[in-house]
């Protein structure tokens, strides 16, 4: 797991081990993944190993492709798709979780973590 900035304060706060563990687990950690050529592909954050909060995807030339929010691994709210010039092409509102398991089901899912 990545370094958690909350860990030192939690350890000294007098909270029980279970409370400390739960707070550390619920904190977010940044996530970045790159195209094979090294350019940035996706940036977002993980909470308990699932996509959470605001995410952005980029084309190999660096222009933004798509952006939107996840909650516990599920797409929520407005998702914006951008054209090759970086201008808004369309906005889609996600009304319900598309996949009951809580995991996004298509290319928008962040790639698996390695190492």
Buried (B, 14 or more C-beta within 10 A) or exposed (E): EEEBEEBEEBEEEEBEEEEBEEBBEEBBBEBEBBEEEEEBBBBBBBBEEBBBEEBBBBBBEEEBBBBBBBBEBBBBEEBBBBEEEBEEEEEEEBEEBEEEEEBBEEEBBBEEEEE
